Amino acid sequence: MGIGENVGENVGENTGQNRSIILPTYTPLIADNMSTETIGQEYVGPLGTYFTNGTAVITDERSHSGTKSNKVSFTHNSNSFGGGDDLVLDYGPGSTLWYRCYFYFPSTLSFSNAGGHDAWGWGKFLMMCKRGHISPRAYLQLTSQIQLDYGDSGFDQTKTYIINDGSLGNCTSGEDVLPRDQWTALQLAWKISSTGDGWYRAWADDTYLGGCDAPNVPDGYTVATWGIGNYWNGLAWVQGDSTSAFYIDDIIITADQPNTVDSGGRPYIHPSHYPSQF
């Protein structure tokens, strides 16, 4: 089954085949469908401390499971910044964190970069790291090509990678192309370890994108910071008919193992799990 072929119940704009719902029994650290946020105001998050740098604003233009979403915008020739926040507690070796967001990427959204000083071809989306945004950071990243405009060949060929910016390059194949003009659940899981048994795993909807061994974290390293990111290595490129805004909804983060598994038996946050169910 390809990405986007399993997009589930008719909730908000989420369309497709009906899913068999298994209700969540785990306790999340974060579960946010923007219901307490104010339209037109910057996103503050469930703890009231999310930092957006003015790029993430609550809107009712689109929504997934409720009536609002978080609209993230960026500007041409800028690195941009999608924001971040800290969990209440820190999670060290022996812990596993699952982090899932629904994203809506319009067909005109540009993932291209301008070819600046750090044009490595990444747009940083799901991010987890030590409190204070300290490396090594784990990312589920989306590919970014240099100076493509809407309508150019390859503009819509956005692929996924897992990146650790401390010691590891991309560790998934990156062959999965993300769909446009529909809600897609992106998810990153990190088993944190200092003894060689850590791993990263990633999903889009209920499609397992792949994973790899995670490098050992340094002594004293714990994970607490998370971000919904849009940091463009190489500076964002938005020209011609391209646009520069996407939408986020239904954020769930948990250190409690989810009670659902993918087709390979790996625990993950099921696409039919929404914040309103907790």
N, C-alpha and C positions, 0 to 999 in steps of 0.2 A: 504493500500500500504506500503510495507516495505522500509527501507532505501536502496537507491541505485537503486530502480526500476523506478525512475523518472528522470534519469540523463540528459535528455533533448537533445538539439540541438547537432549536430556534430560540435563542436568548439574545436580546439586543439585535445586533447585526450578524451574529454568528449563525451561519446557514449550513445546511448539509443533511446528512443522514442522521437518524436518531441514534444516540448512544444508549447502552445499558448502563445505568448510573449505579455505581457503588459509592455510597456516601463515605466521606472521610471519617476516620476514627482517631487520627493523630491530632496533636495539638500544635498549631503553627506558632512561630515567633512573630511573623508578620502575615496579615491577611487583609488586603485593602482593595476595595472596588470603588474608591473615591467617593463613597456615599456621604462622608462627613466633610468633604472639601467644598470650597466656595467657587462657583463658576466665575471665571475671569481673574482669579487670584492665583499666585504661585502655589505649586504643590508643596505641602508641608509634611505629608506622610502621617502614618498612624501615631507616631511619637511626637509629632509637631516640630521636628528638628531637621527635616530633609532640606538640603541645600541645593538650589537649582541654578543659581547665578542668573536668574531671570529667564531661563530657557524653557522651563516646564510650567505650563499654565493649565488650569482645569477648564474643561469645555464640555458642552453638551452636543457638539457637532457629531460625535460618534460615541458609541459605548458598546461594551461587550455584554456584561451580565446585568448592568444596572442602567443608570441614566446619564452617567458622566464618565469621562476618561481624562487622562493626562496627556496634553498635547505638547510634544517636545519639538522645538524649532531650533534651527541653526542658520548661520549666515555664510555666504560665499567668502572664500579665502580666509576662513577662521578655523581654528581648532575646535571651537565650540565646547560645550560641557553640559552633559545631561544631568549631573547631580549625584549625590550620594548621602548616605546616612549611616549611623551606627546602630547595631542591635543593642539590647539592654545588657546582655552578657557576652563574654568572650568564649570562643570554642577552640580547643587545642587538640593535640593528637589523641586519636580514639573517637573523635566526633565526626559525623558526616552531616553536611548541610545540603539541602535541596532548595533551589531558588528558581521559581517559575513566574514568568510574566506573559500576558497576551499582548501582542503587537499587531498594529494595523499599518502596513506599508503601502501607500498609494502607488499606482503604477508609474507616476511621474516623479516619485521620490528619488533624489540623486544620492547614491552611495559613492560617487566619484570623489577623487581627491585632486588637488591642484598641483601636486608634484613638489611640495615644499621640502624642507630639510629632513623630515622624518617620514617620507612617503613610502612606508613599508607595505601599504595596501590593506590596512585594517581600519574598520570602524568598530570601536569598542562598545559592546552592548551589556550583557550581563557580566557583572564584576563582583568578586569577593576578595577580601584581603584583610590584613591586620588593621586594627583601629588606627585611624589617622591616614588612611590611604597609603600604607607602607608596603613596599615590595617585599617578597614576591606576591604578585597579584594573579589571580586566575580569571580568565576572560572567556566568555563565549563571544567570538568576534565574527563580523561579517566582512566579506571581501570588498575591497575598494579599488577600482581601477582609475588610472590617471585621465582626467579631463574628458570624460564621456558625457554627452548631453542626451536628454530624452529623445528617443528615436534612433540613436546610434546603435550599431551592432554591439551586443554585449552589455548594454546599459542595464538590462533587467536580469542579468545572470549573476545574482547575488548568492554567494555560497557561505558555508559556515565552517569555522575552525575553533578548536580549543587552544588557548595560548596561556603559557605561564611566563611572565616577563622576567622571572628571576633566573631560570636556567633551561628553559625548554621552548623549542619552537612549536609550530603547529603540530597537533597530534591526532587530528581526525582527517579523513580524506578530503573533505571540503567539496564533495561531489553533489551534495544535495542543494538544489536551487530553491530559495524561499519563494513562496507564492506572493503575489501582490493583490491589492484590493480585497483582502479578506483578513479576518483575525486569525493569527497563528500563535500557538503557545510555544515559546522558547524556554528551555529549561537546562540548567547546569547543576550538577551535583559534584561535591568534592569530599572525598574521604581524606581527612587530614591525618598525616602520619609523620613520625620521625624515625620509623623503624623499617621503611622499605615496602610497606603494604598499602600505601595511599593510591588513590586513583581519581580521575576525572571522568565524568560521563555527560552526554548531552542528548537532548531530544528536541524535535519539533513536532508539536501535537503528540501523537503516540508513536511516531517514527523515531527509532533509536538512531542517532547520527553517528555514534561511535564514542570511543573513550581511549584512555591511555593511563599508564602509571604516572602518578604524581610524584615529583621529587620530594624528598624529606624536607620538612620545614625546619628552620633554624631553632636552636634552643630558645625557649621563651616565646616562640611565635604562636599567636592565637589569631583567630579570624573573627572579626566583628563588623567590619565595614562592608556595605553592599551598595551597588549603584545600578541605575537603569540606563546609564551611559549614552552619550553620542560624542565621543572624542575621535576626531578624524586625524590619524597620522597623515601628514602631508597637506593639511588644510582642506576644508570642504570645498567642493566645486559645484556651484549651482548657477547654471547659465541656460540661455535659450528658454525652452518650455519646461525645464526641470523645476521641481519644487523642493522645499526644505523643511517639511514637517511630517511627523508620524505620531501615532497614538499608542498609549499604554493603558492597560487595564488589568484587573484581577491578579494582583501581585500576591504570591504566597511564598514564604520562606519557612522551612521547618528543619529542626535538628532531630525531631521525632520521626522515626522511619515511617513513610507512608504505607498505608494498608492496601495499596494497589501496585501491581507489577506490569511491566511491558511484556511483549510477546516472547522475550528471552528470559523472563523470570526476574528481571532487575527491578527493585522497588523504585517507584517514581511517583510524582504528583500527577494524578490522572487529569487529562484535559477537561473532564466534566466536573472537577472540583473547583468550587468558587468560594470566595470569602464569605458570602452570605450563609454558607452551610456550616460554619463553625459557631 
